């Protein structure tokens, strides 16, 4: 490494440019040192230079499908002050205020979701069948992610994890009761699989759901600290319901991990009795998502709240399943995660598109 005074000064200046709020007079103490606002956020400006290519042809190549629906979604954002639209160079830009605090970002995300719901952006996301409906949903989700990743994650947890579990692990009784209300955000869902002591080891989760044949209910309990549901998106502030993954116990026998619907808040967002929720706090990014921790103290849910496409419990406590092999049954319970995992990879494509726009303005 070059140890000359000039090289050292260069390195010191580079480090200083990453510091906000230098002490008074500190900048003058080192030759060439100047305050840099590199950690503050400013929305993009428009470049007046005409592109050297056909923008619409490139856009069609990159976006691929449902261009009209994408334009409609972007237009809806431009029309609302919730998305901080601003004009520059004869164009309208929308950009979140990342200087806002954690609570402000969370509430802004929910207000934006409410607006998009009223505009019909989420219509058919869970109730309309067919490949075209799925592609439209993914196109609109990409638009939300291009605007703000917190918005896309919050919507994704609600529709793909909570809604996906109800749709793909539940049966008609669950679809009729939950899907339309989920689509219209009458309820707000989250997905309580991860535990403090069992991140990706789903088989090892410790939350227990014990069937009580006398009342026809499941008793869901967090038996120890490592069993607390952890890093659950939407749990800290807004979710009214959750999918709980728990070990199903019937008459002293463990039937393995199953999924249950549980209400955790009322419509006024008050936490229900025998449920404790804590905030995971500030994060480096995604502060528009309210990640939280959940403990259950022997709450009771109806037998019908077991998502029973794969397996069911009859009123007398008899366990039945169309899949005899427990490993295959376990794999079926994880199916709602599939699309989410694909979306994580696809997010790299979304981010590359955004970066190609953002970098020229740095």
C-alpha positions in Angstrom: 0.0 0.0 0.0 1.2 3.5 -0.9 2.2 5.1 2.5 3.1 8.6 1.1 1.5 11.6 2.7 -0.4 12.4 -0.5 -1.9 8.9 -0.6 -2.8 9.1 3.1 -4.5 12.5 2.5 -6.4 11.0 -0.4 -7.7 8.1 1.7 -8.6 10.4 4.6 -10.5 12.6 2.2 -12.4 9.6 0.8 -13.4 8.5 4.3 -14.4 12.0 5.2 -16.7 12.2 2.2 -18.7 9.3 3.8 -19.3 11.1 7.1 -22.2 13.3 7.8 -22.1 16.1 10.3 -18.4 16.6 10.8 -17.5 18.5 14.0 -17.2 22.3 13.5 -13.8 23.2 12.1 -12.8 19.6 11.4 -13.0 20.0 7.6 -10.5 22.9 7.8 -8.1 20.8 9.8 -7.2 18.6 6.8 -6.1 20.2 3.6 -8.6 19.7 0.8 -11.3 18.3 3.0 -14.8 19.4 2.3 -18.2 18.4 3.6 -20.1 16.0 1.4 -23.8 15.3 1.5 -23.4 11.9 0.1 -25.5 10.2 2.7 -28.5 12.5 2.2 -31.0 11.5 -0.4 -32.3 13.7 -3.3 -34.8 12.7 -6.0 -33.4 12.3 -9.5 -33.3 15.1 -12.0 -34.0 14.9 -15.7 -31.3 14.8 -18.3 -31.9 17.0 -21.3 -29.6 15.0 -23.5 -31.6 13.1 -26.1 -31.0 9.3 -26.0 -28.9 7.7 -28.7 -31.4 4.8 -29.0 -35.1 4.1 -29.4 -36.3 4.2 -25.7 -39.7 2.5 -26.4 -38.0 -0.4 -28.2 -35.6 -0.9 -25.3 -38.4 -0.6 -22.8 -40.4 -3.3 -24.7 -37.3 -5.5 -24.6 -36.7 -5.0 -20.9 -40.2 -5.1 -19.6 -41.5 -7.7 -22.0 -45.2 -7.9 -21.2 -48.2 -5.9 -19.9 -46.7 -2.5 -20.9 -50.1 -0.8 -20.8 -50.8 -2.0 -17.3 -47.4 -0.9 -16.2 -47.9 2.6 -17.6 -51.3 2.7 -15.9 -49.7 1.9 -12.5 -46.9 4.5 -13.0 -49.6 7.0 -14.0 -51.5 6.3 -10.8 -48.4 7.0 -8.8 -47.8 10.3 -10.6 -51.3 11.4 -9.8 -51.0 11.1 -6.1 -49.1 13.3 -3.7 -48.5 10.2 -1.6 -45.8 9.2 -4.1 -44.0 12.6 -3.9 -44.3 13.5 -7.6 -42.2 16.4 -8.9 -41.6 17.9 -12.3 -38.2 18.3 -13.8 -37.3 18.9 -17.4 -40.9 18.6 -18.5 -41.3 15.1 -16.9 -42.9 13.8 -13.8 -40.7 11.9 -11.3 -41.9 9.9 -8.3 -39.5 9.1 -5.6 -39.9 8.2 -1.9 -38.5 10.4 0.9 -35.8 8.1 2.4 -34.9 10.9 4.8 -38.1 10.2 6.6 -37.9 8.3 9.9 -38.8 4.7 10.4 -42.4 5.3 11.6 -43.0 7.8 8.8 -41.8 5.4 6.1 -44.0 2.7 7.5 -47.1 4.8 7.6 -46.4 6.2 4.1 -46.1 2.7 2.8 -49.6 1.8 4.2 -51.1 5.0 2.9 -49.8 4.2 -0.6 -51.1 0.6 -0.4 -54.6 2.1 0.6 -54.5 4.4 -2.4 -53.4 1.6 -4.8 -56.2 -0.6 -3.5 -58.8 2.1 -4.2 -57.4 2.5 -7.7 -57.9 -1.2 -8.3 -54.2 -2.1 -8.7 -54.7 -5.3 -6.7 -58.0 -6.3 -8.2 -57.9 -10.0 -9.2 -54.5 -10.7 -7.6 -55.9 -13.7 -5.6 -59.3 -14.3 -7.2 -58.7 -14.1 -11.0 -57.3 -17.4 -12.4 -55.0 -18.0 -15.4 -51.5 -17.3 -16.6 -52.3 -13.8 -17.9 -53.6 -12.7 -14.5 -50.4 -14.0 -12.9 -48.2 -12.2 -15.4 -50.2 -9.0 -14.9 -49.7 -9.3 -11.1 -46.0 -9.7 -11.5 -45.7 -6.8 -13.9 -47.5 -4.5 -11.4 -45.4 -5.8 -8.5 -42.3 -4.9 -10.5 -43.7 -1.3 -10.9 -44.1 -1.1 -7.1 -40.5 -2.4 -6.6 -39.1 0.1 -9.0 -40.7 2.9 -7.0 -39.8 1.6 -3.5 -38.7 -1.9 -2.4 -40.4 -1.5 0.9 -43.7 -1.1 -0.9 -43.1 -4.2 -3.0 -42.1 -6.3 0.0 -45.0 -5.2 2.1 -47.4 -6.1 -0.7 -45.6 -9.3 -1.5 -45.9 -10.6 2.1 -49.6 -9.8 2.1 -50.4 -11.3 -1.3 -47.8 -14.0 -1.9 -47.1 -15.3 1.6 -50.3 -14.8 3.6 -52.6 -14.8 0.5 -50.6 -17.6 -1.2 -50.8 -19.8 1.9 -54.6 -19.3 2.1 -55.0 -20.0 -1.6 -52.6 -22.9 -2.1 -52.7 -24.6 1.3 -56.4 -23.9 2.1 -59.6 -25.2 0.6 -62.9 -23.7 -0.4 -63.9 -22.8 3.1 -60.8 -20.7 3.5 -61.0 -19.2 -0.1 -64.6 -18.1 0.5 -63.8 -16.5 3.8 -60.4 -14.9 3.3 -59.4 -14.3 -0.3 -61.6 -11.4 -1.3 -61.1 -9.6 2.0 -57.3 -10.1 1.5 -57.5 -8.7 -2.0 -59.4 -5.6 -0.8 -57.1 -5.1 2.3 -60.1 -5.5 4.6 -57.6 -7.7 6.5 -53.9 -7.3 6.5 -51.9 -10.6 6.5 -48.4 -11.6 7.5 -46.6 -15.0 7.5 -45.2 -16.3 10.8 -42.8 -19.2 9.9 -39.4 -18.0 10.9 -38.4 -18.3 14.6 -35.5 -16.8 16.5 -33.9 -20.2 17.0 -35.0 -21.7 13.7 -34.5 -19.5 10.7 -34.4 -21.8 7.7 -34.8 -25.0 9.7 -38.6 -25.2 9.4 -38.7 -28.8 10.7 -37.1 -27.6 13.9 -39.6 -24.9 14.8 -40.9 -25.0 18.4 -44.2 -23.3 18.3 -46.9 -25.9 19.2 -50.5 -26.2 18.1 -52.3 -28.7 20.3 -55.8 -30.0 19.3 -58.5 -29.9 22.0 -61.2 -32.3 20.9 -63.6 -31.1 23.6 -63.9 -27.6 22.1 -62.9 -28.3 18.5 -60.0 -25.8 18.8 -56.2 -25.6 18.4 -54.3 -24.1 21.2 -51.2 -22.3 19.8 -48.4 -21.6 22.2 -44.8 -20.3 22.2 -43.1 -22.6 24.7 -39.7 -20.8 24.9 -37.8 -17.7 23.8 -36.2 -19.4 20.8 -39.8 -20.2 19.5 -40.8 -16.6 19.2 -41.7 -15.8 15.6 -39.0 -13.4 14.4 -38.5 -10.9 11.6 -42.1 -11.2 10.5 -42.9 -8.5 7.9 -46.0 -6.6 8.7 -46.3 -7.9 12.3 -44.9 -4.9 14.2 -47.6 -2.4 13.3 -50.2 -3.3 10.8 -51.0 -7.0 10.3 -54.4 -8.2 11.6 -54.0 -11.9 10.8 -51.1 -14.3 10.3 -50.3 -17.7 9.0 -48.7 -19.6 12.0 -46.5 -22.5 11.3 -46.5 -24.9 14.3 -45.9 -28.5 15.3 -49.3 -30.1 15.4 -49.9 -32.2 18.5 -52.9 -34.6 18.8 -53.3 -36.8 21.8 -49.6 -36.6 22.6 -48.4 -37.4 19.0 -46.5 -34.9 16.9 -47.9 -34.9 13.3 -45.3 -32.4 12.2 -45.4 -28.8 10.9 -48.8 -27.5 9.8 -50.2 -24.0 8.9 -52.9 -22.2 10.8 -54.8 -18.9 10.5 -54.7 -16.8 13.6 -56.0 -13.2 14.2 -53.4 -11.1 16.1 -55.1 -7.6 16.0 -58.6 -6.2 15.8 -59.7 -3.8 13.0 -58.5 -0.9 15.2 -55.0 -2.5 15.2 -55.1 -3.3 18.9 -53.1 -6.5 19.7 -55.4 -9.3 20.9 -55.2 -10.9 24.4 -52.6 -13.5 25.0 -50.5 -12.3 22.0 -47.3 -10.3 22.5 -45.7 -8.4 19.7 -42.4 -6.5 19.6 -40.8 -4.4 17.0 -37.5 -5.5 15.3 -36.6 -1.8 15.1 -34.7 0.3 12.6 -32.9 -1.4 9.7 -30.3 -0.3 7.2 -33.0 -0.4 4.5 -36.6 -1.4 4.0 -37.8 0.8 6.9 -41.2 1.0 5.2 -41.7 -2.7 6.3 -42.6 -3.2 10.0 -40.7 -6.4 10.9 -41.8 -7.7 14.2 -41.7 -10.6 16.8 -44.7 -12.6 18.0 -45.3 -14.7 21.0 -48.5 -16.8 21.5 -49.7 -17.6 25.0 -52.1 -20.5 24.5 -54.4 -18.7 22.1 -57.3 -20.7 20.7 -58.3 -20.8 17.0 -61.2 -22.9 15.5 -60.5 -26.3 14.0 -61.5 -24.8 10.6 -58.5 -22.4 10.8 -56.1 -25.3 9.9 -55.2 -24.9 6.3 -56.3 -28.4 5.3 -55.5 -29.0 1.6 -52.7 -31.4 2.5 -54.0 -32.7 5.8 -56.9 -32.3 8.2 -58.1 -33.0 11.7 -61.6 -34.3 12.1 -63.7 -33.1 15.0 -62.9 -36.2 17.1 -59.2 -35.6 16.7 -58.5 -38.1 13.9 -55.6 -37.0 11.7 -56.1 -37.6 7.9 -54.0 -36.8 4.9 -54.0 -37.6 1.2 -50.1 -37.7 1.4 -48.9 -40.6 3.5 -45.2 -39.8 3.2 -44.3 -37.2 5.9 -41.4 -35.8 3.9 -43.6 -35.2 0.9 -46.3 -33.7 3.2 -43.8 -31.3 4.7 -42.6 -30.2 1.2 -46.2 -29.5 0.2 -46.6 -27.2 3.2 -43.6 -25.1 2.0 -45.1 -24.6 -1.5 -46.2 -21.0 -0.8 -42.6 -20.0 -0.5 -41.7 -21.0 -4.0 -42.8 -17.9 -5.8 -41.3 -15.7 -3.1 -38.0 -17.4 -3.6 -38.2 -16.9 -7.3 -39.0 -13.2 -6.8 -35.9 -12.7 -4.7 -33.8 -13.8 -7.7 -36.0 -11.7 -10.0 -35.4 -8.7 -7.7 -31.8 -8.6 -9.0 -33.2 -7.8 -12.4 -35.5 -5.1 -11.0 -32.6 -3.5 -9.2 -30.3 -3.6 -12.3 -33.0 -1.7 -14.2 -33.2 0.9 -11.5 -29.4 1.2 -11.2 -29.1 1.8 -14.9 -31.3 4.9 -14.5 -29.9 6.1 -11.2 -26.2 5.9 -11.9 -26.1 8.6 -14.5 -27.5 11.1 -12.0 -24.8 10.5 -9.3 
